[in-house]
Amino acid sequence: MTESKRKPVGRPASPGSKGSGGHSQSLVRGLNILEGLAAAPSGLGLSDIAQIVGLAPSTTHRLLQALHKQGFITQDADLGLWKIGVKAFQVGNTFLEARDYVATARPFLRQLTQESGETANLGIRDDGMAVFLAQSESPQMMRMITRLGSRAPLHASGVGKALLAWLPEREIERILQARGLNRLTGNTLDTPSRLRESLAEIRRRGYACDREEHAVGLNCVAASVHDEQGTPVAAISVSGPVARIPESRLAELGGLVSRAAREITRQIGGRLPVAHAERLDHAET
């Protein structure tokens, strides 16, 4: 079983930053702690959390106690590790329920898994990264599993490239400037020219392929979901081992995810971009 794992990431508090007061500064620091714990589902110790938020252990401990009292975090009494609590899940789950396309997509993800035999995911774009919000796991023993809430670079993932392909050029450029093109594997598209060639191909065929670009031994096919303005708001994908998703199967899976993405778009009241719709009209005639 392959599972995405990432190092804890937080935004260190700046001692010299000025806010509206001590309470707002404490709020920001508390949110930074929650963000760091969300990236470490196994839990973190006091010293690790203090390092993430850039605070003294004593100050960090006071913030942890406050979050614990409100139910946002819990502590393992035996190991002393802090973890995300039920209240944080409840607040975060409200976001999922408010985004209609997540609920709309779930039966399509299950259908994709049934048809392909592989894991299906739904992700969105946030702060220049792909974030995974829903999943239907493959029944296979060896399968791709991505932890919900985990992130992947837009340029090095099927979901990410499906989202990038339909963004305005100025937005693509802004993301590239901010995030760069980090090389994750030997197949990662790590130059602007290679990435733009790939995005142009995605627009032509209607789906994106990740050929071991995010992780060695894993292939992925993805297609985007659009809102009423034609803007990509999410993408769905099918991922699995190269042994079961070889190059010869990418077009087949591309057709499956494209049809599912179009139906989700229709059900949420969205519309396909003009170029995308024209391609489909041409393909059907």
Long-range contacts (C-beta under 8 A, 24 or more apart in sequence): 1-141, 1-142, 1-143, 1-145, 2-142, 2-143, 2-144, 2-145, 2-215, 2-217, 2-218, 2-241, 3-145, 3-146, 3-147, 4-145, 4-146, 4-147, 4-150, 4-152, 4-215, 5-147, 6-39, 6-150, 6-151, 7-39, 8-36, 8-37, 8-39, 8-40, 8-44, 8-48, 8-52, 9-35, 9-36, 9-39, 9-52, 10-35, 10-36, 10-39, 10-52, 10-53, 11-35, 12-52, 12-53, 12-54, 13-53, 13-54, 13-55, 14-54, 15-54, 26-63, 26-66, 29-53, 29-55, 29-59, 29-63, 30-63, 30-66, 30-67, 30-72, 33-60, 33-63, 33-64, 33-67, 33-73, 34-67, 34-72, 34-73, 34-84, 34-88, 37-73, 37-82, 37-83, 37-84, 38-84, 38-88, 38-149, 41-83, 41-84, 41-147, 42-81, 42-83, 43-76, 43-79, 43-81, 43-82, 43-83, 44-81, 44-82, 44-83, 45-80, 45-81, 45-82, 46-80, 46-82, 49-82, 92-149, 96-133, 96-134, 99-124, 99-133, 100-268, 101-225, 101-233, 101-234, 101-264, 101-268, 102-133, 102-134, 102-234, 104-264, 104-267, 104-268, 105-134, 105-225, 105-234, 105-236, 105-264, 106-134, 106-136, 108-236, 108-260, 108-263, 108-264, 109-134, 109-135, 109-136, 109-236, 110-136, 111-260, 112-136, 112-236, 112-238, 112-256, 112-257, 112-260, 113-137, 113-138, 113-139, 113-238, 115-256, 116-238, 116-240, 116-253, 116-256, 117-240, 117-244, 118-143, 118-144, 118-238, 118-239, 118-240, 118-244, 118-245, 118-253, 119-143, 119-144, 119-145, 119-146, 119-238, 119-239, 119-240, 120-236, 120-237, 120-238, 120-239, 121-146, 121-159, 121-236, 121-237, 121-239, 122-159, 122-234, 122-235, 122-236, 122-237, 123-152, 123-157, 123-159, 123-160, 123-163, 123-234, 123-235, 123-237, 124-163, 124-233, 124-234, 124-235, 125-154, 125-160, 125-163, 125-232, 126-151, 128-154, 128-175, 128-178, 128-179, 129-153, 129-154, 129-160, 129-179, 130-154, 130-157, 130-159, 130-160, 130-163, 130-235, 132-159, 133-234, 138-240, 140-240, 140-244, 142-241, 143-240, 143-241, 144-218, 144-220, 144-239, 144-240, 144-241, 146-239, 152-214, 153-179, 153-182, 153-184, 153-214, 154-179, 155-179, 155-181, 155-188, 155-189, 155-195, 156-182, 156-184, 156-185, 156-188, 156-189, 156-210, 156-213, 156-214, 157-210, 157-213, 157-214, 157-220, 157-222, 158-208, 158-209, 158-210, 158-214, 158-220, 158-221, 158-222, 158-235, 158-237, 158-239, 159-208, 159-220, 159-222, 159-235, 159-236, 159-237, 160-235, 161-198, 161-199, 161-202, 161-208, 161-210, 161-222, 162-202, 162-207, 162-208, 162-222, 162-223, 162-224, 162-232, 162-235, 162-237, 163-224, 163-232, 163-234, 163-235, 164-195, 164-199, 165-199, 165-202, 165-203, 165-208, 165-224, 165-232, 166-203, 166-224, 166-226, 166-230, 166-231, 166-232, 166-273, 166-276, 167-231, 167-232, 172-199, 184-213, 184-214, 184-215, 185-212, 185-213, 185-214, 185-215, 185-216, 186-212, 186-216, 187-211, 187-212, 187-213, 188-213, 188-214, 189-213, 203-275, 203-276, 203-279, 204-279, 205-254, 205-279, 206-254, 206-258, 206-276, 206-279, 206-280, 207-254, 207-255, 207-257, 207-258, 208-235, 209-250, 209-254, 210-237, 210-239, 211-247, 211-250, 212-242, 217-241, 217-242, 218-242, 219-245, 219-246, 219-250, 220-245, 221-245, 221-250, 221-253, 221-254, 221-256, 221-257, 222-257, 223-254, 223-257, 223-258, 223-260, 223-261, 223-262, 224-261, 225-261, 225-264, 225-265, 225-268, 225-270, 226-265, 226-270, 226-271, 226-272, 226-273, 226-276, 227-268, 227-269, 227-270, 228-269, 228-270, 228-271, 229-271, 230-270, 230-271, 230-272, 230-273, 230-274, 233-270, 234-264, 235-261, 236-260, 236-261, 236-264
